[in-house]
Amino acid sequence: MNLLDQIEHKEMKEATPGVRIGDTVRVHIRIVEGAKERVQVVEGIVIKMRGSQNRKTITVRKVSFGVGVERIFPLHSPRVEKVEVVKHAKVRQAKLYYLRELRGKAARLKEVRAHTPKTKKKSKKKSKAKAVPEAEA
């Protein structure tokens, strides 16, 4: 490791979220306005990831009042409080630039449910007890 890598390694966050392309995420950002500080939440789809280690960034796209807005967030920035993954989607590309041209229902991605291991079902065998006719007296 060279000197630059050592310095960057100290600045990295320990717990990074498992964010992938196509995920709908909720990013909490600390905004400074004058002397006040507040947390702003941006929710959108991750259309691009780039960089590695300390320089890793995600581009989040959302539609706000009918206008598409894209913001780039450095994942290891001290301004980014946390990144929540709302849902995962099935995608086949590394960059989802094609979502820029799509509107409404066409811009939806197919949601992937969380993987749960299958459990074996107990088979219920129906006992075929033969009905014994009552003897007539």
C-alpha positions in Angstrom: 0.0 0.0 0.0 1.3 3.4 -0.9 0.9 6.5 1.3 -2.2 7.7 -0.5 -4.0 4.3 0.0 -3.1 4.4 3.7 -4.7 7.8 4.2 -7.8 6.9 2.2 -8.2 3.7 4.1 -8.4 5.6 7.4 -11.2 7.8 6.0 -13.4 4.9 4.8 -16.6 4.1 6.6 -16.5 0.7 8.3 -20.1 -0.4 7.4 -21.1 0.2 3.8 -24.5 -0.8 2.6 -25.0 -3.6 0.1 -26.1 -1.3 -2.7 -26.4 -2.7 -6.3 -27.4 -1.3 -9.6 -31.2 -1.1 -9.9 -31.8 -0.9 -6.2 -34.3 1.7 -4.9 -32.4 3.5 -2.1 -33.1 6.2 0.5 -30.0 8.4 1.0 -29.8 10.6 4.1 -27.6 13.6 3.5 -26.5 16.2 6.0 -27.2 19.7 4.5 -25.6 22.9 6.0 -27.7 26.1 5.5 -25.9 29.0 7.2 -25.5 28.0 10.8 -28.2 25.4 10.7 -27.7 21.7 9.8 -30.5 19.3 8.7 -30.8 15.9 7.2 -32.4 15.6 3.7 -33.7 12.3 2.4 -33.4 11.5 -1.3 -35.2 8.3 -2.6 -34.5 7.0 -6.1 -33.1 4.2 -8.3 -29.3 3.6 -8.4 -28.5 3.9 -12.2 -24.7 4.0 -11.9 -21.9 3.0 -9.6 -18.3 3.9 -10.2 -15.0 4.1 -8.4 -13.6 1.8 -5.7 -12.6 1.9 -2.1 -12.8 5.5 -0.8 -13.8 7.1 -4.1 -16.9 4.9 -4.7 -19.9 6.9 -5.8 -23.5 6.1 -6.7 -25.8 8.0 -9.0 -29.4 8.1 -7.8 -32.2 9.1 -10.2 -35.7 10.2 -9.1 -38.6 12.0 -10.7 -39.5 15.2 -8.8 -42.6 17.0 -10.0 -42.4 15.5 -13.5 -38.7 16.3 -13.9 -36.0 13.7 -13.7 -33.3 14.5 -11.2 -30.0 12.7 -10.8 -27.6 13.2 -7.9 -24.2 11.7 -7.3 -23.3 10.6 -3.8 -19.9 9.6 -2.5 -20.6 6.6 -0.3 -17.7 7.3 2.1 -18.4 11.0 2.5 -19.0 12.3 6.1 -22.0 14.2 4.7 -23.9 11.0 3.8 -25.5 9.8 7.0 -26.8 6.5 5.8 -28.0 4.6 2.8 -31.1 2.4 3.1 -32.0 -0.1 0.5 -35.7 0.0 0.0 -36.0 -2.7 -2.6 -33.9 -4.7 -5.1 -34.7 -5.0 -8.8 -33.6 -7.5 -11.4 -31.3 -5.7 -14.0 -29.1 -7.1 -16.7 -26.9 -4.0 -17.3 -24.3 -2.2 -15.4 -25.5 1.3 -16.3 -29.3 2.1 -16.5 -29.1 5.1 -18.7 -32.1 3.9 -20.7 -34.3 4.9 -17.8 -33.8 8.5 -18.7 -36.0 8.2 -21.8 -38.8 6.1 -20.1 -41.8 7.6 -18.4 -44.4 6.2 -16.0 -45.0 2.5 -15.9 -42.4 1.9 -18.6 -39.7 3.1 -16.2 -40.5 0.4 -13.6 -38.0 -2.4 -12.9 -38.9 -5.9 -11.9 -38.7 -6.3 -8.2 -36.7 -9.2 -6.7 -37.9 -10.5 -3.4 -35.5 -11.2 -0.6 -34.1 -14.8 -0.9 -35.4 -17.1 1.7 -34.2 -20.7 1.9 -36.8 -23.3 1.1 -37.9 -25.6 3.9 -39.0 -29.1 3.3 -42.7 -29.5 3.7 -43.8 -32.4 5.7 -45.9 -34.7 3.6 -49.2 -35.6 5.1 -50.1 -39.1 4.1 -53.8 -39.7 4.2 -54.4 -42.9 5.9 -56.9 -44.9 4.0 -58.6 -46.6 6.8 -61.2 -48.9 5.5 -64.6 -48.3 6.9 -65.8 -51.4 8.5 -69.6 -51.9 7.9 -71.6 -52.3 11.1 -73.0 -55.8 11.5 -76.7 -55.9 11.5 -78.3 -57.7 14.4 
